[in-house]
């Protein structure tokens, strides 16, 4: 009877969610204590890398299309960020600090990973809402943009990136929304999985993480 009720998929999900909860809880506590804040913030790129590993393991169907989308998302977002930091045409005039790890042409290598994490998470949440098509992409892109609203003040204080005159332009959020919408429209075509609970919870945990850090 116990073997019949055993569901290895649910067990894997529970383990992955537990890893995320523990890891981000430690991060929230560490980054909230002034004495340890700088040390924890310097590990931010590793935090995102671990999140990527967990999110990738959580994929139920690792199809060729999903792999190609993850790779494409990485390079599209890195290219968009390079245009932004080099010209200001996208997002506005900003530059990256030192707490997101190694850079390539001024853009941290981990940034492309962060874009996919936010795409996967917002896509998962909108999938639970049971909406489809362009409306689903709009809501998913909106969730990503709201996440950026949470991230921006923390990013400035944490030496992730900085804005000219220390002012976040509304144009930044417009660009975030448009690029996110474009990527979500592609993601809808390649992702045929049922709603991914791990991705949705990761997105919510990240939102909570930045809400707490905005208070300190």
N, C-alpha and C positions, 0 to 999 in steps of 0.2 A: 504493500500500500504506500509506503514512504517513497519507494522508487517511482511509483506511478505519478505521485504528486510532485516529484522533483523536476524542476524546469531549469536547465542549465543556462538558458538565455536570460531568465529573470535573475538568476544568481550572478551572472556576469554584469548585468546592469546595476545591481545593488552594490557590487564591489566597486565598479567604476564611479558610481555616484558617491560612495563613501570616501574614496580616494580624493575626489574633488572637494567634498565638504571639509575633510580634514586639512587638506593642503591650503585651501583658501581661508579657513578659519585661522590657521597659524599665520598666514600672510596678513590678515586683517589685524590680528593682535600685535604682530611684530611691527607693522607699518604705523600703527596707532601710538606706539610708545616712542617718544622723541629720541631716547637713547639708542634705539635699534632701527629707527626709521630708514636712515640712509643705507644701512647694511641690507635691509630687506628690499628696498627699492632697486638696489644694484643687481638683485637677482630676478628682476621682472622678466627678462628675456627667457630665463629658465622656467619661470612660472608658465609663460605662454607656450613654451615648447612641451612641457608636461601636459598642459591642457590639450594641445594638439594630439599628442600620443593617445590620451584617453579618448578624445573625440573620434579619432581614427579607428581605434579598437572597437568603439561603440557602433560603427557602421555595420549594418546587418548584411548589406550586399555590396561588396567591394568590386563593382563592375568596372570595366575599362572606361566607360563614360564618366563615372564618378572620379576615377583617378585622373582622367584628362581634365575634368572640371577643376579639381583641386589644384593641379599644376597651372592651368590657365588662369584661375583666380589669383594665384600667387603672383604670376608675372604681370597680369593686367593691373593689379593693385600696386605692385612695386613700380611699374611704369608710371601710373597716375601720380604716385607720391614723388617720383623723381621729377616729373613735370612740375608738380606743385612747389617743391623745394628749390628747383632750379630757375623757375620763371614766375611763379605766383599766378600763372594762368588758371590753375586748378587750386581750389581751397583758399588761396590768399598767400600773403607773405609770411612764411614760417620756416623754422629750421629745427633739426633734431638735436637733443642734448645727448648725454652720455649714459643714461640709465636703461637704454634698450639694447645694449650690446653692440657688436660689430656692425659697421655700415658699409654699404656699397654705393658709391657716388652720393654720399650724404644721407642715404636712407637705410635705417636699421634693417638687417636681413630678416628679422622676426616680424616686421610689419605685415608682410604678405600673409604670414601665418595668422596674425590677429584678424585680418580681413576675413579669412575663411571661417575662423571660429565664430565670428559675429554673424556671418551669412548662414552658417549651419544652424546656429542657435535660433536666430529670428525666423528662419524657414521652418524649423521644428515647431516653434510656438504657434505660428500661423497655421500649420498643418493640424494642430489640435483643435483649432477654431472651426475646422471643417469648411474652409473657403477655398476657392480655386481660381485659376486664371489670373487676369491682370489685377483684380482686386487683392488677391493673395500677395502678389508681388508688391503692390502699393503698401499694404500693411506691414509686410516684412521689411521693406526699405524704411518705412516710418519707424519701426522698432529699432533698426540699426542707427537711425539718425538720433533718436532719443537716447540711445546708449552713448553716442558721441557727446551729447549734451552733458551727460554725467561724467564722461572721461575727461573732457577738456580742462576744467579747473584743476583736477588732480594732476593731469599731465604737465601743466605749467609749473605747479608747485614741486613736482617730483623730478624735474629735469628730463622728462620724456621728450617734449618739444616746446618751442616758444614761438610767440607771435610778435610781429612788428608792433611796437607801441604797447605791447602786452594786452592787446585787444583782440578778442576772437570775432572775426567778421561773420555776419549772417551768410555770406557767400560760401563759407566753409561748409555749413550745414546743407546748403543747396547742392553743392558738388557731391557731398556724401550721399545725399538722397538719390541723385541721378545715377551715380555710379553703382550704388547698391541696387537700385531698381533694375538697371541693365543686367547685373550679375544674377539677380533673383529670377528674372525672366528666363535666363539660360538654365539656372539650377532647376527650375520647375520641369524643364524638358528632360533632364538627365536623371533626376531623383525620383524613382518609382517606389521607394520604401514607404512603409507606414510611418506615422509620426515617431520621431526618435526622442525618447524620454531623456536620455543622457544629454543630448545636445540642448534640449529645452532647459533642463535644470542647470547646465553649465552657464547658459545665457543669463538665467535668473541669479545665479550665484555671483557672476561677474557684475551684474547690475547692483546687487547688494554690496559687493566689495567696494565699488566706487561711491555708492551712497554713503557708506560709513567713512571712507577716506575724505569725502567732501566735508565731513563734520570736524575734521582735525586739521 
